[in-house]
């Protein structure tokens, strides 16, 4: 029979989705509560105004195809938000609405590079970055992260080659919670200008910075002529407004021409984002909803502090996340890899966390540019991973304080039990 494409077979799975499946299977089997610390899905409800506006759009018959670039009224509102809150030089025509920022990422990557070209990606990263670069035939090149998961700028500069086309920035970061200082972001931006590279800035967690303020790299070029701009800025409604299942995001393109290309690429991918939720999302951008965002931010700050109060005494937290709602916990003292620890923790304590290796896969390439992977006993492809993540697990602060505390105490208890058995 015909075989699926080699590229589709060799793209690695996300560890988040793998743990999703294992946790779901365990929960269906029964046996008591299960603590889901593995997924960044806010436990809050969308703003009531969004729910009502979406329902009103449905009742009003706003259920047909939306324009590919998005409902004009929403594009106007996002353009205004990008100018006033982010400092971007964004007109309505620079804004392209997408069904989630995952698709926004894919559409943007399509116009940044060609097959065999290189994209600079942080060495600890959201898995979709590398999945999508590989699906498009590109090569991820990983820039090192030092203390607190901050970019090592000197090493980043050394990685630029004749094939480099773009730098990807994610601040606040998934999975580390790192927030890049303005000076670091400016240095990365100037490097891109020096080598005539694009920048893709994923700002999904822009509203969750616990000290200081979020900085959009696109603001550095707001005063430049449009033809000299190079930053694509990605936003989402998923995190700030707890709208993960409603699937809505956007790209603010640096130029009208690149916005036109984005719209053209989106047509064969998804046609457009759903019409009713676009009308609903307009309500999310009103000033009255900002108080709800602030409450969520304070809840995540409180949960981060709770997590640190449990993990630090156990030697499982060696840095302080400054934003987002994650921490990469250190389980090296158990002698287990993050993968083995996550599976055993789920089975023995009913606590789901995400193995760190899935955020640090290092794909290799054959001479023809194809991805090289070793077959595992299960038949699934295996890849080398960054040693910095081998003994880490990602924890998400997206459950109640009580659930987070209990899940982490179970995790610490499990780690202590493992060390005792091993005589550590």
Secondary structure as UniProt FT lines:
FT   HELIX           6..10
FT   HELIX           15..29
FT   STRAND          35..36
FT   HELIX           48..59
FT   TURN            60..61
FT   TURN            68..69
FT   HELIX           72..84
FT   TURN            85..86
FT   HELIX           92..94
FT   STRAND          95..98
FT   HELIX           101..110
FT   TURN            111..112
FT   TURN            115..116
FT   STRAND          118..122
FT   HELIX           127..135
FT   TURN            136..137
FT   STRAND          139..143
FT   HELIX           147..149
FT   HELIX           153..158
FT   TURN            162..163
FT   STRAND          164..170
FT   TURN            174..176
FT   HELIX           182..195
FT   STRAND          198..202
FT   TURN            204..207
FT   HELIX           217..221
FT   TURN            222..223
FT   HELIX           226..228
FT   STRAND          231..236
FT   TURN            238..242
FT   HELIX           244..246
FT   STRAND          249..252
FT   HELIX           256..270
FT   HELIX           275..284
FT   HELIX           287..289
FT   HELIX           290..311
FT   TURN            312..315
FT   TURN            324..325
FT   STRAND          326..330
FT   HELIX           332..334
FT   HELIX           338..349
FT   STRAND          351..352
FT   STRAND          354..355
FT   HELIX           356..359
FT   STRAND          364..365
FT   TURN            367..368
FT   STRAND          371..372
FT   STRAND          374..375
FT   TURN            377..378
FT   STRAND          381..382
FT   HELIX           387..389
FT   TURN            390..391
FT   STRAND          392..396
FT   HELIX           401..422
//
